[in-house]
Amino acid sequence: WKLTPDDFRNRSHWKDYLVATEDMFAETDTPNAPWFPIAANVKEQSRIDVLRTVIDWLSDGYDLSPPPVDPALLKRAEKELRAKVD
């Protein structure tokens, strides 16, 4: 852990930081560019949550299901792989 005198000074301003954060959200959260708070206590889960949020936001109104497989390509894959491809 790296601990400096600034850490103690900054902690004394914690309430000010909270007010500034709330002000920032209130002034910059818009329908076209909303904020999405993500819990960050568990790094792996927070990264997954960020990706899900981005995908959900960008895909709103779009069908993200994969396109149908070209039957000719499927047939060739089965031949080349010598296996049934589903």
C-alpha positions in Angstrom: 0.0 0.0 0.0 1.2 3.5 -0.9 0.1 6.0 1.8 1.0 9.6 1.6 0.0 12.8 3.6 -2.3 13.6 0.6 -4.4 10.6 1.4 -5.2 12.0 4.9 -5.8 15.5 3.5 -8.1 14.1 0.8 -10.0 12.1 3.3 -10.9 15.2 5.2 -12.6 16.5 1.9 -14.6 13.3 1.4 -18.0 15.0 1.9 -17.0 17.7 -0.6 -16.0 15.0 -3.2 -19.4 13.4 -2.7 -21.2 16.6 -3.4 -19.1 17.4 -6.4 -19.8 13.9 -7.8 -23.5 14.3 -7.4 -23.4 17.7 -9.0 -21.4 16.2 -11.9 -23.9 13.4 -12.4 -26.8 15.9 -12.3 -25.3 18.2 -14.8 -23.9 15.6 -17.3 -26.4 12.7 -17.2 -28.5 13.1 -20.3 -30.9 10.8 -22.3 -28.3 10.7 -25.1 -25.3 10.1 -22.9 -26.5 8.6 -19.6 -24.2 7.6 -16.7 -24.4 3.9 -15.6 -23.0 3.4 -12.1 -21.1 0.1 -11.9 -20.1 -1.5 -8.7 -16.3 -2.0 -8.7 -15.6 -4.0 -5.6 -14.9 -7.1 -7.7 -12.7 -6.3 -10.7 -13.8 -9.2 -12.9 -17.5 -8.7 -12.2 -17.3 -4.9 -12.8 -15.6 -5.5 -16.2 -18.4 -7.9 -17.2 -21.0 -5.4 -16.0 -19.4 -2.7 -18.1 -19.4 -4.8 -21.2 -23.1 -5.9 -20.7 -24.1 -2.2 -20.1 -22.3 -1.1 -23.3 -23.8 -3.9 -25.4 -27.3 -3.3 -24.0 -27.0 0.5 -24.6 -25.6 0.2 -28.1 -27.9 -2.6 -29.2 -31.1 -1.0 -28.1 -33.4 -1.3 -31.1 -31.1 -3.6 -33.0 -31.4 -7.3 -33.6 -28.0 -8.8 -32.5 -28.9 -12.4 -33.3 -26.4 -14.1 -35.7 -27.3 -14.2 -39.4 -28.4 -17.5 -40.8 -25.6 -19.8 -41.8 -25.0 -20.2 -45.5 -25.9 -23.9 -46.3 -23.0 -24.2 -48.8 -20.6 -23.0 -46.1 -22.0 -25.5 -43.6 -21.7 -28.3 -46.1 -18.1 -27.4 -46.9 -17.3 -27.2 -43.1 -18.8 -30.7 -42.6 -16.7 -32.0 -45.5 -13.5 -30.4 -44.3 -13.9 -31.3 -40.7 -15.3 -34.7 -41.4 -18.0 -34.0 -38.8 -21.6 -33.0 -38.5 -21.8 -29.2 -37.8 -24.9 -27.9 -36.0 
